[in-house]
Amino acid sequence: MSEVLNADGLVIISARIRDPFVREEFRDHLHELLGERVNPTTYELNIADWDDGLWEEEVEWISELLDGTGESVVVWRFRDGEYVRLRLGSH
């Protein structure tokens, strides 16, 4: 039987980025954040112990990277037993 884990602080990012430059910059950045690459298009981060405002800075960075590229990513952030779904980039 699988163990049930608390999802507070979990962020899942689905990023199918076609532009090779944008894709590489995005991947390098997530690697620096110690994100785990689950498969070629899905990443996990645990931000439970991040300082206030740091996640919002990351959302802004991703949005700016994708702005005007025609690319987008989907983000799910889990906290307090709920989740927020964001679509960042071109819509």
Secondary structure, DSSP 8 states (H G I E B T S, - for coil): -------TTEEEEE-----HHHHHHHHHHHHHTT-EEEETTEEEEE-TTS-TTHHHHHHHHHHHHHTTTT-EEEEEEEETTEEEEEEEE--
